[in-house]
Amino acid sequence: MGKNKLHIPGLPPIPVVSDAEAEQADYLLCAPANFPTPFKDNFTGFCSQCDTKVQYRWHAPRKPKLLCISCFAKQS
């Protein structure tokens, strides 16, 4: 696992991993499809747990299941 970490106030440090390691994740945390974004090239899909429409960046890992923020919060 990489030594670099992403620091977001209020959350524990998040490890920065390689693309190959990211492909092995269980889930990809996604924003709701109606969440405002400056990016016009986002991909869309559906949360693997509740079928809410979500959006994610085109360069995100493809293998992990999509997970919306609400379902993620319920698991935490």
VENLINQUI-V226802 format. One record per residue. RES is the residue in three letters. BURIAL is + if it has 9 or more other C-alpha atoms within 8 Angstrom, else -. Layout:
# VENLINQUI-V226802
res	burial
RES	BURIAL
RES	BURIAL
This chain:
# VENLINQUI-V226802
res	burial
MET	-
GLY	-
LYS	-
ASN	-
LYS	+
LEU	-
HIS	-
ILE	-
PRO	-
GLY	-
LEU	-
PRO	-
PRO	-
ILE	-
PRO	+
VAL	+
VAL	-
SER	-
ASP	-
ALA	-
GLU	+
ALA	+
GLU	+
GLN	-
ALA	+
ASP	-
TYR	-
LEU	+
LEU	+
CYS	+
ALA	+
PRO	+
ALA	-
ASN	-
PHE	-
PRO	-
THR	-
PRO	-
PHE	-
LYS	-
ASP	-
ASN	+
PHE	-
THR	+
GLY	-
PHE	+
CYS	+
SER	-
GLN	-
CYS	-
ASP	-
THR	-
LYS	+
VAL	+
GLN	+
TYR	+
ARG	-
TRP	-
HIS	-
ALA	-
PRO	+
ARG	-
LYS	-
PRO	+
LYS	+
LEU	+
LEU	+
CYS	+
ILE	+
SER	-
CYS	+
PHE	+
ALA	-
LYS	-
GLN	-
SER	-
